[in-house]
Amino acid sequence: MSANPAAAVAITPPLWLVAELTYTCPLHCPFCSNPLDFAAQNNELSTADWIRVLKEARALGAVQLGFSGGEPLTRKDLEVLVAEAHGLGYYTNLITSGAGLTETRIRLLKEAGLDHIQLSFQDSTREVNDFLSSTRTFDLKRRVAELIKGHGFPMVMNCVIHRLNIDHVDRIIDLAVEIGAEYLELANTQYYGWALLNRDHLIPSREQLERAEAVVAVRRAVLGNRLRLLFVVPDYFEGRPKRCMNGWGTTILCVSPDGTALPCHAARMLPGLAFPSVRSSSVRDIWFDSPAFNQFRGEAWMPEPCRSCPERAKDLGGCRCQAYLLTGDMGATDPACDKSPQHDVVLAAIAAGERVAERPMLFRSPDNSRHIMENPGQPTVGAEIRIA
Amino acid sequence: MLLFPEGMVKLNASAGQILLRCDGVKSSAEIIADLENAFATTGLGADVEAFLKVATDKGWVEWVDR
C-alpha cells in the first residue's frame, strides 16, 4: 500500500468555501454545531486574511461561498468581505440567526452584492424559539424576514429539528409560507458538538420522525415549487450513513474563525490530524497536499464492511467525525450504518431518548464552554457516549 | 455551473446550452428552434422539454407569462 492513501485518487478542486467568520453569537442553542471549546478560540482572522483566503479559494475554482459562524453579523467587516467575494465572482450566502440584521446593514449587504440569506428559526412558536435560543428573538426574526423579502433576497428558512419541535413541523412549514421563504430546511439534528452533549434531550422517537415525514410528504405534494422543503436525513434512523460534506476533501473547504482549515466544520476534534492554518499555508497547499485533507480521500482507508460494500461509492463510508465520536475510531465505518459492527451504539442512543435524561440541557454559552474545558474530570462527551 | 441558495449543480454541455438560452424572454419553442439552428440539427424538442421540466421541478428555471 502506498504511503499516501490518496496517491491514486484524483483530487478535484474545492467548489464550496464555508467561511466561519466568528464563534461569537448572541444565541445559545443547545444543538449548536460549533466546537464545545469555542470559548478558547478568540484569535479571529483579520479582514486582510479573509480577503486572501477568498482570493486563493476562488483561484482554485471555488464558486459557492457561505458566510457562517457563530453569528457572522457580529463581524463589522462582513460587508467588506461580501463585496470582495462578489467582485471575485462567488455566489454569496449569509447564514444568520437574524440578530444584528438591521435595515442599514441589509441595505449595505445588498449594495455589496450579497446573493442570498438563510435565516434560522428554532421553532414556529415564540415560546420554544426563545427557550432554545435563550433569547427573545422570535419577533425579531419575523421582522428580519420582512426585511429580507423587502430587499429582494432569495430566502432559505432553516429550522433544526429535534424532539422538542418535531411535532410542530406542520406549523413550521406554515411559518415558512407566511414569511415568503423560497426554501425550508428542516434540518434533523446531527449529533456533534453541543447537539451530542444534549442528545438525550434532542433525539426524537421513531414514531415522531415517521409522523413528521408523513406531514412533510403531504405538504410537499401540495406546495410543489412554491416552497421547496428540504428534509435533512436523520441518519441515526436511516440504517445508512450520509455522504458527509459530499465526501471528505472533495467539494467543501471550511475555514474556522482562527484560520484552521477543515474538510468539515466538526473535524477539528479528530485526533492526530494536524489541520493546517490559512495563516501559514496557501489554500492550494492545504487542499491538495496536506496530510489531513488526504487522510480520508478515496477508498484505500476504508475498513470492512465498507471496503467490500457495493454502496461504498455512494456514502464513502459515512461521517468520520461521527465514527470517532461514537466508536473512538475515526477510521471505522460510520455506526449510523446498520452494517457497522457498532451500530448498536446508535440504537442505544435512540433508546436512551425514550427515557428521562439524567442531566439538564446544557446551552451553548461561553460560560458552559469554559466549564467543560475546565472540568475534564467530569464525564466528558466521549466517555458518556462511547457505549461500546 | 449553476449556483443557487446553498446548492450548485454541474451541468453537462447540452443542459448548459439550454439554460444559457433561458432568458425570461424566449419561449421554449423559440429556445428549441435556436438550439436546432445553432447545432444544425432537428428533433431536439422532446429532450429540451424534458430537461426544462426537470429544471423547473428543481427550481433552476422559473416560467414567466408574456
Interface residues (C-beta under 8 A of the other chain):
Chain A: L15 W16 V63 Q64 G66 Y91 N93 D115 H116 Q118 P154 M155 V156 E182 Y183 E185 N225 R228
Chain B: M1 L3 F4 P5 E6 G7 M8 T56 D57 G59
